[in-house]
Amino acid sequence: MKTKRLGNSDMFISSLGFGSWATMTIPSRALERALELGVNWIDTAAVYGMGHSEEVIARTLANWPGPRPYVFTK
């Protein structure tokens, strides 16, 4: 997947990210698949399921063998 520089930073992020609001109902396999396809950033916020989203992300990334994605929060 193509990446693009984020502003003036040294980060290069994929054109698509993984929006974790739906992790309340979508299993971690969806996040794993997104990472397999080249997505390298995850959007989350504490209000997404009162922290449940972050728990799913943490469990998934703990076992993820690939490059660590960026996790952006609000």
CHARMM-style PDB file with segment names, atoms N, HN, CA, C and O in Angstrom:
ATOM      1  N   MET     1       0.848  -1.173   0.000  1.00  0.00      PROA
ATOM      2  CA  MET     1       0.000   0.000   0.000  1.00  0.00      PROA
ATOM      3  C   MET     1       0.897   1.241   0.000  1.00  0.00      PROA
ATOM      4  O   MET     1       1.923   1.283   0.679  1.00  0.00      PROA
ATOM      5  N   LYS     2       0.499   2.214  -0.751  1.00  0.00      PROA
ATOM      6  HN  LYS     2      -0.334   2.180  -1.302  1.00  0.00      PROA
ATOM      7  CA  LYS     2       1.267   3.454  -0.811  1.00  0.00      PROA
ATOM      8  C   LYS     2       1.190   4.199   0.508  1.00  0.00      PROA
ATOM      9  O   LYS     2       0.191   4.134   1.224  1.00  0.00      PROA
ATOM     10  N   THR     3       2.258   4.902   0.810  1.00  0.00      PROA
ATOM     11  HN  THR     3       3.070   4.955   0.228  1.00  0.00      PROA
ATOM     12  CA  THR     3       2.283   5.744   2.006  1.00  0.00      PROA
ATOM     13  C   THR     3       2.567   7.186   1.605  1.00  0.00      PROA
ATOM     14  O   THR     3       3.054   7.473   0.511  1.00  0.00      PROA
ATOM     15  N   LYS     4       2.247   8.071   2.525  1.00  0.00      PROA
ATOM     16  HN  LYS     4       1.852   7.838   3.414  1.00  0.00      PROA
ATOM     17  CA  LYS     4       2.446   9.498   2.285  1.00  0.00      PROA
ATOM     18  C   LYS     4       2.953  10.125   3.577  1.00  0.00      PROA
ATOM     19  O   LYS     4       2.538   9.744   4.671  1.00  0.00      PROA
ATOM     20  N   ARG     5       3.855  11.091   3.434  1.00  0.00      PROA
ATOM     21  HN  ARG     5       4.192  11.401   2.544  1.00  0.00      PROA
ATOM     22  CA  ARG     5       4.393  11.786   4.603  1.00  0.00      PROA
ATOM     23  C   ARG     5       3.259  12.507   5.329  1.00  0.00      PROA
ATOM     24  O   ARG     5       2.416  13.153   4.707  1.00  0.00      PROA
ATOM     25  N   LEU     6       3.254  12.386   6.633  1.00  0.00      PROA
ATOM     26  HN  LEU     6       3.938  11.861   7.138  1.00  0.00      PROA
ATOM     27  CA  LEU     6       2.263  13.065   7.456  1.00  0.00      PROA
ATOM     28  C   LEU     6       2.782  14.447   7.806  1.00  0.00      PROA
ATOM     29  O   LEU     6       3.641  14.601   8.674  1.00  0.00      PROA
ATOM     30  N   GLY     7       2.252  15.449   7.122  1.00  0.00      PROA
ATOM     31  HN  GLY     7       1.554  15.324   6.417  1.00  0.00      PROA
ATOM     32  CA  GLY     7       2.672  16.829   7.359  1.00  0.00      PROA
ATOM     33  C   GLY     7       4.162  17.003   7.178  1.00  0.00      PROA
ATOM     34  O   GLY     7       4.722  16.574   6.169  1.00  0.00      PROA
ATOM     35  N   ASN     8       4.807  17.625   8.142  1.00  0.00      PROA
ATOM     36  HN  ASN     8       4.352  17.973   8.962  1.00  0.00      PROA
ATOM     37  CA  ASN     8       6.257  17.825   8.109  1.00  0.00      PROA
ATOM     38  C   ASN     8       6.996  16.801   8.965  1.00  0.00      PROA
ATOM     39  O   ASN     8       8.195  16.940   9.205  1.00  0.00      PROA
ATOM     40  N   SER     9       6.291  15.783   9.423  1.00  0.00      PROA
ATOM     41  HN  SER     9       5.317  15.670   9.228  1.00  0.00      PROA
ATOM     42  CA  SER     9       6.898  14.790  10.312  1.00  0.00      PROA
ATOM     43  C   SER     9       7.755  13.802   9.520  1.00  0.00      PROA
ATOM     44  O   SER     9       7.837  13.863   8.294  1.00  0.00      PROA
ATOM     45  N   ASP    10       8.383  12.899  10.253  1.00  0.00      PROA
ATOM     46  HN  ASP    10       8.316  12.850  11.249  1.00  0.00      PROA
ATOM     47  CA  ASP    10       9.150  11.844   9.598  1.00  0.00      PROA
ATOM     48  C   ASP    10       8.324  10.563   9.460  1.00  0.00      PROA
ATOM     49  O   ASP    10       8.862   9.506   9.130  1.00  0.00      PROA
ATOM     50  N   MET    11       7.012  10.661   9.714  1.00  0.00      PROA
ATOM     51  HN  MET    11       6.575  11.520   9.982  1.00  0.00      PROA
ATOM     52  CA  MET    11       6.123   9.503   9.603  1.00  0.00      PROA
ATOM     53  C   MET    11       5.542   9.402   8.201  1.00  0.00      PROA
ATOM     54  O   MET    11       5.125  10.394   7.605  1.00  0.00      PROA
ATOM     55  N   PHE    12       5.528   8.193   7.700  1.00  0.00      PROA
ATOM     56  HN  PHE    12       5.867   7.387   8.185  1.00  0.00      PROA
ATOM     57  CA  PHE    12       4.872   7.910   6.424  1.00  0.00      PROA
ATOM     58  C   PHE    12       3.731   6.955   6.715  1.00  0.00      PROA
ATOM     59  O   PHE    12       3.948   5.835   7.176  1.00  0.00      PROA
ATOM     60  N   ILE    13       2.508   7.405   6.441  1.00  0.00      PROA
ATOM     61  HN  ILE    13       2.332   8.315   6.065  1.00  0.00      PROA
ATOM     62  CA  ILE    13       1.338   6.604   6.774  1.00  0.00      PROA
ATOM     63  C   ILE    13       0.621   6.137   5.514  1.00  0.00      PROA
ATOM     64  O   ILE    13       0.679   6.782   4.466  1.00  0.00      PROA
ATOM     65  N   SER    14      -0.050   5.013   5.643  1.00  0.00      PROA
ATOM     66  HN  SER    14      -0.098   4.490   6.494  1.00  0.00      PROA
ATOM     67  CA  SER    14      -0.789   4.449   4.521  1.00  0.00      PROA
ATOM     68  C   SER    14      -1.973   5.351   4.172  1.00  0.00      PROA
ATOM     69  O   SER    14      -2.459   6.114   5.006  1.00  0.00      PROA
ATOM     70  N   SER    15      -2.422   5.245   2.932  1.00  0.00      PROA
ATOM     71  HN  SER    15      -2.027   4.625   2.254  1.00  0.00      PROA
ATOM     72  CA  SER    15      -3.554   6.052   2.474  1.00  0.00      PROA
ATOM     73  C   SER    15      -4.818   5.738   3.258  1.00  0.00      PROA
ATOM     74  O   SER    15      -5.663   6.608   3.469  1.00  0.00      PROA
ATOM     75  N   LEU    16      -4.936   4.503   3.682  1.00  0.00      PROA
ATOM     76  HN  LEU    16      -4.249   3.797   3.511  1.00  0.00      PROA
ATOM     77  CA  LEU    16      -6.077   4.070   4.484  1.00  0.00      PROA
ATOM     78  C   LEU    16      -5.603   3.728   5.880  1.00  0.00      PROA
ATOM     79  O   LEU    16      -4.497   3.223   6.070  1.00  0.00      PROA
ATOM     80  N   GLY    17      -6.450   4.007   6.852  1.00  0.00      PROA
ATOM     81  HN  GLY    17      -7.349   4.417   6.698  1.00  0.00      PROA
ATOM     82  CA  GLY    17      -6.164   3.634   8.226  1.00  0.00      PROA
ATOM     83  C   GLY    17      -7.253   2.711   8.735  1.00  0.00      PROA
ATOM     84  O   GLY    17      -8.232   2.447   8.037  1.00  0.00      PROA
ATOM     85  N   PHE    18      -7.082   2.228   9.939  1.00  0.00      PROA
ATOM     86  HN  PHE    18      -6.287   2.442  10.506  1.00  0.00      PROA
ATOM     87  CA  PHE    18      -8.090   1.372  10.562  1.00  0.00      PROA
ATOM     88  C   PHE    18      -8.811   2.178  11.627  1.00  0.00      PROA
ATOM     89  O   PHE    18      -8.219   2.538  12.644  1.00  0.00      PROA
ATOM     90  N   GLY    19     -10.084   2.462  11.398  1.00  0.00      PROA
ATOM     91  HN  GLY    19     -10.565   2.169  10.572  1.00  0.00      PROA
ATOM     92  CA  GLY    19     -10.906   3.173  12.371  1.00  0.00      PROA
ATOM     93  C   GLY    19     -11.440   2.178  13.384  1.00  0.00      PROA
ATOM     94  O   GLY    19     -12.182   1.265  13.022  1.00  0.00      PROA
ATOM     95  N   SER    20     -11.076   2.339  14.641  1.00  0.00      PROA
ATOM     96  HN  SER    20     -10.473   3.081  14.935  1.00  0.00      PROA
ATOM     97  CA  SER    20     -11.375   1.310  15.631  1.00  0.00      PROA
ATOM     98  C   SER    20     -12.705   1.491  16.356  1.00  0.00      PROA
ATOM     99  O   SER    20     -13.007   0.737  17.280  1.00  0.00      PROA
ATOM    100  N   TRP    21     -13.489   2.459  15.961  1.00  0.00      PROA
ATOM    101  HN  TRP    21     -13.244   3.073  15.210  1.00  0.00      PROA
ATOM    102  CA  TRP    21     -14.784   2.635  16.615  1.00  0.00      PROA
ATOM    103  C   TRP    21     -15.593   1.345  16.563  1.00  0.00      PROA
ATOM    104  O   TRP    21     -16.289   0.999  17.517  1.00  0.00      PROA
ATOM    105  N   ALA    22     -15.496   0.646  15.456  1.00  0.00      PROA
ATOM    106  HN  ALA    22     -14.930   0.927  14.681  1.00  0.00      PROA
ATOM    107  CA  ALA    22     -16.293  -0.571  15.264  1.00  0.00      PROA
ATOM    108  C   ALA    22     -15.710  -1.787  15.974  1.00  0.00      PROA
ATOM    109  O   ALA    22     -16.298  -2.864  15.882  1.00  0.00      PROA
ATOM    110  N   THR    23     -14.585  -1.672  16.678  1.00  0.00      PROA
ATOM    111  HN  THR    23     -14.107  -0.797  16.753  1.00  0.00      PROA
ATOM    112  CA  THR    23     -14.021  -2.842  17.341  1.00  0.00      PROA
ATOM    113  C   THR    23     -14.905  -3.336  18.466  1.00  0.00      PROA
ATOM    114  O   THR    23     -14.658  -4.401  19.033  1.00  0.00      PROA
ATOM    115  N   MET    24     -15.919  -2.581  18.789  1.00  0.00      PROA
ATOM    116  HN  MET    24     -16.120  -1.717  18.328  1.00  0.00      PROA
ATOM    117  CA  MET    24     -16.880  -3.070  19.775  1.00  0.00      PROA
ATOM    118  C   MET    24     -17.618  -4.276  19.216  1.00  0.00      PROA
ATOM    119  O   MET    24     -18.084  -5.129  19.973  1.00  0.00      PROA
ATOM    120  N   THR    25     -17.727  -4.351  17.884  1.00  0.00      PROA
ATOM    121  HN  THR    25     -17.349  -3.658  17.270  1.00  0.00      PROA
ATOM    122  CA  THR    25     -18.473  -5.447  17.265  1.00  0.00      PROA
ATOM    123  C   THR    25     -17.636  -6.239  16.268  1.00  0.00      PROA
ATOM    124  O   THR    25     -18.031  -7.338  15.879  1.00  0.00      PROA
ATOM    125  N   ILE    26     -16.500  -5.715  15.847  1.00  0.00      PROA
ATOM    126  HN  ILE    26     -16.178  -4.822  16.162  1.00  0.00      PROA
ATOM    127  CA  ILE    26     -15.652  -6.393  14.869  1.00  0.00      PROA
ATOM    128  C   ILE    26     -14.495  -7.062  15.599  1.00  0.00      PROA
ATOM    129  O   ILE    26     -13.819  -6.423  16.404  1.00  0.00      PROA
ATOM    130  N   PRO    27     -14.261  -8.352  15.322  1.00  0.00      PROA
ATOM    131  CA  PRO    27     -13.164  -9.040  16.015  1.00  0.00      PROA
ATOM    132  C   PRO    27     -11.793  -8.526  15.593  1.00  0.00      PROA
ATOM    133  O   PRO    27     -11.654  -7.839  14.582  1.00  0.00      PROA
ATOM    134  N   SER    28     -10.789  -8.869  16.384  1.00  0.00      PROA
ATOM    135  HN  SER    28     -10.901  -9.428  17.206  1.00  0.00      PROA
ATOM    136  CA  SER    28      -9.433  -8.402  16.115  1.00  0.00      PROA
ATOM    137  C   SER    28      -8.920  -8.908  14.776  1.00  0.00      PROA
ATOM    138  O   SER    28      -7.959  -8.351  14.244  1.00  0.00      PROA
ATOM    139  N   ARG    29      -9.527  -9.941  14.218  1.00  0.00      PROA
ATOM    140  HN  ARG    29     -10.308 -10.393  14.649  1.00  0.00      PROA
ATOM    141  CA  ARG    29      -9.099 -10.456  12.916  1.00  0.00      PROA
ATOM    142  C   ARG    29      -9.214  -9.383  11.840  1.00  0.00      PROA
ATOM    143  O   ARG    29      -8.418  -9.366  10.901  1.00  0.00      PROA
ATOM    144  N   ALA    30     -10.179  -8.498  11.959  1.00  0.00      PROA
ATOM    145  HN  ALA    30     -10.825  -8.512  12.722  1.00  0.00      PROA
ATOM    146  CA  ALA    30     -10.321  -7.406  10.987  1.00  0.00      PROA
ATOM    147  C   ALA    30      -9.101  -6.496  11.036  1.00  0.00      PROA
ATOM    148  O   ALA    30      -8.601  -6.070   9.995  1.00  0.00      PROA
ATOM    149  N   LEU    31      -8.621  -6.195  12.236  1.00  0.00      PROA
ATOM    150  HN  LEU    31      -9.027  -6.540  13.082  1.00  0.00      PROA
ATOM    151  CA  LEU    31      -7.423  -5.367  12.381  1.00  0.00      PROA
ATOM    152  C   LEU    31      -6.205  -6.107  11.841  1.00  0.00      PROA
ATOM    153  O   LEU    31      -5.385  -5.518  11.137  1.00  0.00      PROA
ATOM    154  N   GLU    32      -6.077  -7.393  12.164  1.00  0.00      PROA
ATOM    155  HN  GLU    32      -6.743  -7.872  12.736  1.00  0.00      PROA
ATOM    156  CA  GLU    32      -4.961  -8.179  11.641  1.00  0.00      PROA
ATOM    157  C   GLU    32      -4.940  -8.155  10.119  1.00  0.00      PROA
ATOM    158  O   GLU    32      -3.883  -7.997   9.509  1.00  0.00      PROA
ATOM    159  N   ARG    33      -6.101  -8.310   9.514  1.00  0.00      PROA
ATOM    160  HN  ARG    33      -6.960  -8.438  10.009  1.00  0.00      PROA
ATOM    161  CA  ARG    33      -6.179  -8.320   8.047  1.00  0.00      PROA
ATOM    162  C   ARG    33      -5.786  -6.968   7.480  1.00  0.00      PROA
ATOM    163  O   ARG    33      -5.073  -6.904   6.479  1.00  0.00      PROA
ATOM    164  N   ALA    34      -6.234  -5.899   8.096  1.00  0.00      PROA
ATOM    165  HN  ALA    34      -6.814  -5.952   8.909  1.00  0.00      PROA
ATOM    166  CA  ALA    34      -5.862  -4.560   7.635  1.00  0.00      PROA
ATOM    167  C   ALA    34      -4.344  -4.394   7.676  1.00  0.00      PROA
ATOM    168  O   ALA    34      -3.752  -3.857   6.740  1.00  0.00      PROA
ATOM    169  N   LEU    35      -3.719  -4.852   8.755  1.00  0.00      PROA
ATOM    170  HN  LEU    35      -4.200  -5.288   9.515  1.00  0.00      PROA
ATOM    171  CA  LEU    35      -2.259  -4.759   8.870  1.00  0.00      PROA
ATOM    172  C   LEU    35      -1.572  -5.610   7.811  1.00  0.00      PROA
ATOM    173  O   LEU    35      -0.571  -5.191   7.231  1.00  0.00      PROA
ATOM    174  N   GLU    36      -2.100  -6.796   7.556  1.00  0.00      PROA
ATOM    175  HN  GLU    36      -2.913  -7.137   8.028  1.00  0.00      PROA
ATOM    176  CA  GLU    36      -1.549  -7.664   6.513  1.00  0.00      PROA
ATOM    177  C   GLU    36      -1.587  -6.989   5.149  1.00  0.00      PROA
ATOM    178  O   GLU    36      -0.697  -7.191   4.323  1.00  0.00      PROA
ATOM    179  N   LEU    37      -2.616  -6.191   4.920  1.00  0.00      PROA
ATOM    180  HN  LEU    37      -3.339  -6.027   5.591  1.00  0.00      PROA
ATOM    181  CA  LEU    37      -2.785  -5.509   3.631  1.00  0.00      PROA
ATOM    182  C   LEU    37      -1.978  -4.221   3.525  1.00  0.00      PROA
ATOM    183  O   LEU    37      -1.982  -3.575   2.478  1.00  0.00      PROA
ATOM    184  N   GLY    38      -1.285  -3.840   4.599  1.00  0.00      PROA
ATOM    185  HN  GLY    38      -1.282  -4.365   5.450  1.00  0.00      PROA
ATOM    186  CA  GLY    38      -0.410  -2.678   4.531  1.00  0.00      PROA
ATOM    187  C   GLY    38      -0.869  -1.447   5.280  1.00  0.00      PROA
ATOM    188  O   GLY    38      -0.172  -0.432   5.265  1.00  0.00      PROA
ATOM    189  N   VAL    39      -2.007  -1.497   5.928  1.00  0.00      PROA
ATOM    190  HN  VAL    39      -2.573  -2.321   5.940  1.00  0.00      PROA
ATOM    191  CA  VAL    39      -2.434  -0.365   6.747  1.00  0.00      PROA
ATOM    192  C   VAL    39      -1.434  -0.221   7.887  1.00  0.00      PROA
ATOM    193  O   VAL    39      -1.110  -1.206   8.551  1.00  0.00      PROA
ATOM    194  N   ASN    40      -0.942   0.984   8.121  1.00  0.00      PROA
ATOM    195  HN  ASN    40      -1.204   1.785   7.582  1.00  0.00      PROA
ATOM    196  CA  ASN    40       0.070   1.156   9.165  1.00  0.00      PROA
ATOM    197  C   ASN    40      -0.322   2.189  10.217  1.00  0.00      PROA
ATOM    198  O   ASN    40       0.536   2.684  10.948  1.00  0.00      PROA
ATOM    199  N   TRP    41      -1.607   2.518  10.299  1.00  0.00      PROA
ATOM    200  HN  TRP    41      -2.304   2.115   9.705  1.00  0.00      PROA
ATOM    201  CA  TRP    41      -2.052   3.405  11.377  1.00  0.00      PROA
ATOM    202  C   TRP    41      -3.467   3.063  11.797  1.00  0.00      PROA
ATOM    203  O   TRP    41      -4.300   2.636  10.998  1.00  0.00      PROA
ATOM    204  N   ILE    42      -3.706   3.270  13.096  1.00  0.00      PROA
ATOM    205  HN  ILE    42      -3.029   3.617  13.745  1.00  0.00      PROA
ATOM    206  CA  ILE    42      -4.985   2.941  13.715  1.00  0.00      PROA
ATOM    207  C   ILE    42      -5.507   4.194  14.393  1.00  0.00      PROA
ATOM    208  O   ILE    42      -4.768   4.880  15.099  1.00  0.00      PROA
ATOM    209  N   ASP    43      -6.775   4.489  14.179  1.00  0.00      PROA
ATOM    210  HN  ASP    43      -7.375   3.932  13.606  1.00  0.00      PROA
ATOM    211  CA  ASP    43      -7.431   5.632  14.812  1.00  0.00      PROA
ATOM    212  C   ASP    43      -8.270   5.110  15.971  1.00  0.00      PROA
ATOM    213  O   ASP    43      -9.080   4.201  15.790  1.00  0.00      PROA
ATOM    214  N   THR    44      -8.085   5.672  17.148  1.00  0.00      PROA
ATOM    215  HN  THR    44      -7.427   6.410  17.295  1.00  0.00      PROA
ATOM    216  CA  THR    44      -8.869   5.264  18.301  1.00  0.00      PROA
ATOM    217  C   THR    44      -9.129   6.449  19.218  1.00  0.00      PROA
ATOM    218  O   THR    44      -8.539   7.516  19.052  1.00  0.00      PROA
ATOM    219  N   ALA    45      -9.997   6.258  20.166  1.00  0.00      PROA
ATOM    220  HN  ALA    45     -10.477   5.391  20.301  1.00  0.00      PROA
ATOM    221  CA  ALA    45     -10.287   7.274  21.185  1.00  0.00      PROA
ATOM    222  C   ALA    45     -10.900   6.569  22.379  1.00  0.00      PROA
ATOM    223  O   ALA    45     -11.578   5.553  22.226  1.00  0.00      PROA
ATOM    224  N   ALA    46     -10.666   7.095  23.548  1.00  0.00      PROA
ATOM    225  HN  ALA    46     -10.115   7.920  23.672  1.00  0.00      PROA
ATOM    226  CA  ALA    46     -11.163   6.468  24.772  1.00  0.00      PROA
ATOM    227  C   ALA    46     -12.680   6.314  24.796  1.00  0.00      PROA
ATOM    228  O   ALA    46     -13.203   5.421  25.463  1.00  0.00      PROA
ATOM    229  N   VAL    47     -13.374   7.164  24.086  1.00  0.00      PROA
ATOM    230  HN  VAL    47     -12.949   7.889  23.545  1.00  0.00      PROA
ATOM    231  CA  VAL    47     -14.835   7.090  24.090  1.00  0.00      PROA
ATOM    232  C   VAL    47     -15.364   5.954  23.216  1.00  0.00      PROA
ATOM    233  O   VAL    47     -16.565   5.680  23.230  1.00  0.00      PROA
ATOM    234  N   TYR    48     -14.498   5.292  22.463  1.00  0.00      PROA
ATOM    235  HN  TYR    48     -13.523   5.514  22.452  1.00  0.00      PROA
ATOM    236  CA  TYR    48     -14.934   4.176  21.621  1.00  0.00      PROA
ATOM    237  C   TYR    48     -15.107   2.947  22.502  1.00  0.00      PROA
ATOM    238  O   TYR    48     -14.155   2.193  22.708  1.00  0.00      PROA
ATOM    239  N   GLY    49     -16.299   2.740  23.016  1.00  0.00      PROA
ATOM    240  HN  GLY    49     -17.072   3.352  22.849  1.00  0.00      PROA
ATOM    241  CA  GLY    49     -16.568   1.578  23.844  1.00  0.00      PROA
ATOM    242  C   GLY    49     -16.004   1.690  25.244  1.00  0.00      PROA
ATOM    243  O   GLY    49     -15.766   0.674  25.897  1.00  0.00      PROA
ATOM    244  N   MET    50     -15.786   2.898  25.716  1.00  0.00      PROA
ATOM    245  HN  MET    50     -15.978   3.724  25.186  1.00  0.00      PROA
ATOM    246  CA  MET    50     -15.274   3.147  27.066  1.00  0.00      PROA
ATOM    247  C   MET    50     -13.972   2.391  27.322  1.00  0.00      PROA
ATOM    248  O   MET    50     -13.789   1.797  28.384  1.00  0.00      PROA
ATOM    249  N   GLY    51     -13.073   2.418  26.341  1.00  0.00      PROA
ATOM    250  HN  GLY    51     -13.222   2.900  25.478  1.00  0.00      PROA
ATOM    251  CA  GLY    51     -11.769   1.780  26.468  1.00  0.00      PROA
ATOM    252  C   GLY    51     -11.682   0.398  25.860  1.00  0.00      PROA
ATOM    253  O   GLY    51     -10.589  -0.155  25.738  1.00  0.00      PROA
ATOM    254  N   HSD    52     -12.815  -0.171  25.475  1.00  0.00      PROA
ATOM    255  HN  HSD    52     -13.703   0.279  25.574  1.00  0.00      PROA
ATOM    256  CA  HSD    52     -12.800  -1.519  24.884  1.00  0.00      PROA
ATOM    257  C   HSD    52     -11.990  -1.555  23.596  1.00  0.00      PROA
ATOM    258  O   HSD    52     -11.279  -2.525  23.330  1.00  0.00      PROA
ATOM    259  N   SER    53     -12.094  -0.521  22.815  1.00  0.00      PROA
ATOM    260  HN  SER    53     -12.671   0.267  23.031  1.00  0.00      PROA
ATOM    261  CA  SER    53     -11.353  -0.444  21.555  1.00  0.00      PROA
ATOM    262  C   SER    53      -9.851  -0.579  21.801  1.00  0.00      PROA
ATOM    263  O   SER    53      -9.169  -1.331  21.104  1.00  0.00      PROA
ATOM    264  N   GLU    54      -9.342   0.146  22.786  1.00  0.00      PROA
ATOM    265  HN  GLU    54      -9.896   0.756  23.352  1.00  0.00      PROA
ATOM    266  CA  GLU    54      -7.915   0.088  23.093  1.00  0.00      PROA
ATOM    267  C   GLU    54      -7.498  -1.289  23.590  1.00  0.00      PROA
ATOM    268  O   GLU    54      -6.385  -1.737  23.316  1.00  0.00      PROA
ATOM    269  N   GLU    55      -8.392  -1.969  24.327  1.00  0.00      PROA
ATOM    270  HN  GLU    55      -9.297  -1.605  24.549  1.00  0.00      PROA
ATOM    271  CA  GLU    55      -8.092  -3.323  24.798  1.00  0.00      PROA
ATOM    272  C   GLU    55      -7.960  -4.293  23.630  1.00  0.00      PROA
ATOM    273  O   GLU    55      -7.047  -5.119  23.606  1.00  0.00      PROA
ATOM    274  N   VAL    56      -8.869  -4.194  22.663  1.00  0.00      PROA
ATOM    275  HN  VAL    56      -9.611  -3.523  22.683  1.00  0.00      PROA
ATOM    276  CA  VAL    56      -8.807  -5.063  21.482  1.00  0.00      PROA
ATOM    277  C   VAL    56      -7.530  -4.775  20.692  1.00  0.00      PROA
ATOM    278  O   VAL    56      -6.844  -5.700  20.257  1.00  0.00      PROA
ATOM    279  N   ILE    57      -7.215  -3.500  20.509  1.00  0.00      PROA
ATOM    280  HN  ILE    57      -7.772  -2.748  20.862  1.00  0.00      PROA
ATOM    281  CA  ILE    57      -6.004  -3.115  19.779  1.00  0.00      PROA
ATOM    282  C   ILE    57      -4.762  -3.646  20.498  1.00  0.00      PROA
ATOM    283  O   ILE    57      -3.877  -4.219  19.863  1.00  0.00      PROA
ATOM    284  N   ALA    58      -4.694  -3.461  21.806  1.00  0.00      PROA
ATOM    285  HN  ALA    58      -5.413  -2.995  22.322  1.00  0.00      PROA
ATOM    286  CA  ALA    58      -3.529  -3.912  22.577  1.00  0.00      PROA
ATOM    287  C   ALA    58      -3.338  -5.417  22.475  1.00  0.00      PROA
ATOM    288  O   ALA    58      -2.217  -5.886  22.279  1.00  0.00      PROA
ATOM    289  N   ARG    59      -4.419  -6.178  22.604  1.00  0.00      PROA
ATOM    290  HN  ARG    59      -5.329  -5.797  22.763  1.00  0.00      PROA
ATOM    291  CA  ARG    59      -4.317  -7.643  22.498  1.00  0.00      PROA
ATOM    292  C   ARG    59      -3.863  -8.064  21.112  1.00  0.00      PROA
ATOM    293  O   ARG    59      -3.044  -8.971  20.965  1.00  0.00      PROA
ATOM    294  N   THR    60      -4.393  -7.406  20.109  1.00  0.00      PROA
ATOM    295  HN  THR    60      -5.059  -6.669  20.228  1.00  0.00      PROA
ATOM    296  CA  THR    60      -4.038  -7.749  18.731  1.00  0.00      PROA
ATOM    297  C   THR    60      -2.576  -7.426  18.460  1.00  0.00      PROA
ATOM    298  O   THR    60      -1.857  -8.245  17.888  1.00  0.00      PROA
ATOM    299  N   LEU    61      -2.130  -6.244  18.862  1.00  0.00      PROA
ATOM    300  HN  LEU    61      -2.715  -5.579  19.327  1.00  0.00      PROA
ATOM    301  CA  LEU    61      -0.751  -5.842  18.587  1.00  0.00      PROA
ATOM    302  C   LEU    61       0.263  -6.616  19.415  1.00  0.00      PROA
ATOM    303  O   LEU    61       1.416  -6.757  19.006  1.00  0.00      PROA
ATOM    304  N   ALA    62      -0.144  -7.117  20.563  1.00  0.00      PROA
ATOM    305  HN  ALA    62      -1.081  -7.003  20.896  1.00  0.00      PROA
ATOM    306  CA  ALA    62       0.770  -7.897  21.407  1.00  0.00      PROA
ATOM    307  C   ALA    62       1.248  -9.150  20.670  1.00  0.00      PROA
ATOM    308  O   ALA    62       2.361  -9.623  20.901  1.00  0.00      PROA
ATOM    309  N   ASN    63       0.410  -9.681  19.790  1.00  0.00      PROA
ATOM    310  HN  ASN    63      -0.494  -9.297  19.602  1.00  0.00      PROA
ATOM    311  CA  ASN    63       0.748 -10.896  19.051  1.00  0.00      PROA
ATOM    312  C   ASN    63       1.111 -10.629  17.596  1.00  0.00      PROA
ATOM    313  O   ASN    63       1.398 -11.564  16.848  1.00  0.00      PROA
ATOM    314  N   TRP    64       1.101  -9.375  17.192  1.00  0.00      PROA
ATOM    315  HN  TRP    64       0.867  -8.616  17.799  1.00  0.00      PROA
ATOM    316  CA  TRP    64       1.344  -9.026  15.790  1.00  0.00      PROA
ATOM    317  C   TRP    64       2.837  -9.136  15.490  1.00  0.00      PROA
ATOM    318  O   TRP    64       3.640  -8.442  16.114  1.00  0.00      PROA
ATOM    319  N   PRO    65       3.228 -10.006  14.532  1.00  0.00      PROA
ATOM    320  CA  PRO    65       4.649 -10.203  14.244  1.00  0.00      PROA
ATOM    321  C   PRO    65       5.249  -9.167  13.298  1.00  0.00      PROA
ATOM    322  O   PRO    65       6.469  -9.086  13.159  1.00  0.00      PROA
ATOM    323  N   GLY    66       4.410  -8.387  12.658  1.00  0.00      PROA
ATOM    324  HN  GLY    66       3.419  -8.452  12.771  1.00  0.00      PROA
ATOM    325  CA  GLY    66       4.891  -7.431  11.659  1.00  0.00      PROA
ATOM    326  C   GLY    66       5.317  -6.107  12.267  1.00  0.00      PROA
ATOM    327  O   GLY    66       5.413  -5.974  13.487  1.00  0.00      PROA
ATOM    328  N   PRO    67       5.569  -5.133  11.410  1.00  0.00      PROA
ATOM    329  CA  PRO    67       5.961  -3.804  11.870  1.00  0.00      PROA
ATOM    330  C   PRO    67       4.877  -3.186  12.753  1.00  0.00      PROA
ATOM    331  O   PRO    67       3.686  -3.356  12.496  1.00  0.00      PROA
ATOM    332  N   ARG    68       5.291  -2.480  13.777  1.00  0.00      PROA
ATOM    333  HN  ARG    68       6.259  -2.341  13.987  1.00  0.00      PROA
ATOM    334  CA  ARG    68       4.347  -1.850  14.700  1.00  0.00      PROA
ATOM    335  C   ARG    68       3.681  -0.663  14.006  1.00  0.00      PROA
ATOM    336  O   ARG    68       4.372   0.236  13.525  1.00  0.00      PROA
ATOM    337  N   PRO    69       2.349  -0.648  13.948  1.00  0.00      PROA
ATOM    338  CA  PRO    69       1.663   0.487  13.330  1.00  0.00      PROA
ATOM    339  C   PRO    69       1.607   1.685  14.273  1.00  0.00      PROA
ATOM    340  O   PRO    69       1.805   1.546  15.480  1.00  0.00      PROA
ATOM    341  N   TYR    70       1.340   2.847  13.719  1.00  0.00      PROA
ATOM    342  HN  TYR    70       1.179   2.960  12.738  1.00  0.00      PROA
ATOM    343  CA  TYR    70       1.097   4.040  14.516  1.00  0.00      PROA
ATOM    344  C   TYR    70      -0.312   3.917  15.113  1.00  0.00      PROA
ATOM    345  O   TYR    70      -1.226   3.415  14.459  1.00  0.00      PROA
ATOM    346  N   VAL    71      -0.473   4.368  16.327  1.00  0.00      PROA
ATOM    347  HN  VAL    71       0.271   4.776  16.858  1.00  0.00      PROA
ATOM    348  CA  VAL    71      -1.789   4.410  16.952  1.00  0.00      PROA
ATOM    349  C   VAL    71      -2.058   5.861  17.299  1.00  0.00      PROA
ATOM    350  O   VAL    71      -1.376   6.446  18.141  1.00  0.00      PROA
ATOM    351  N   PHE    72      -3.054   6.436  16.649  1.00  0.00      PROA
ATOM    352  HN  PHE    72      -3.608   5.961  15.965  1.00  0.00      PROA
ATOM    353  CA  PHE    72      -3.420   7.836  16.879  1.00  0.00      PROA
ATOM    354  C   PHE    72      -4.669   7.885  17.730  1.00  0.00      PROA
ATOM    355  O   PHE    72      -5.601   7.112  17.510  1.00  0.00      PROA
ATOM    356  N   THR    73      -4.702   8.782  18.698  1.00  0.00      PROA
ATOM    357  HN  THR    73      -3.944   9.411  18.877  1.00  0.00      PROA
ATOM    358  CA  THR    73      -5.863   8.932  19.557  1.00  0.00      PROA
ATOM    359  C   THR    73      -6.220  10.411  19.676  1.00  0.00      PROA
ATOM    360  O   THR    73      -5.436  11.291  19.322  1.00  0.00      PROA
ATOM    361  N   LYS    74      -7.380  10.646  20.167  1.00  0.00      PROA
ATOM    362  HN  LYS    74      -8.016   9.930  20.455  1.00  0.00      PROA
ATOM    363  CA  LYS    74      -7.863  12.016  20.309  1.00  0.00      PROA
ATOM    364  C   LYS    74      -7.932  12.401  21.767  1.00  0.00      PROA
ATOM    365  OT1 LYS    74      -8.319  13.524  22.091  1.00  0.00      PROA
TER     366      LYS     74
END
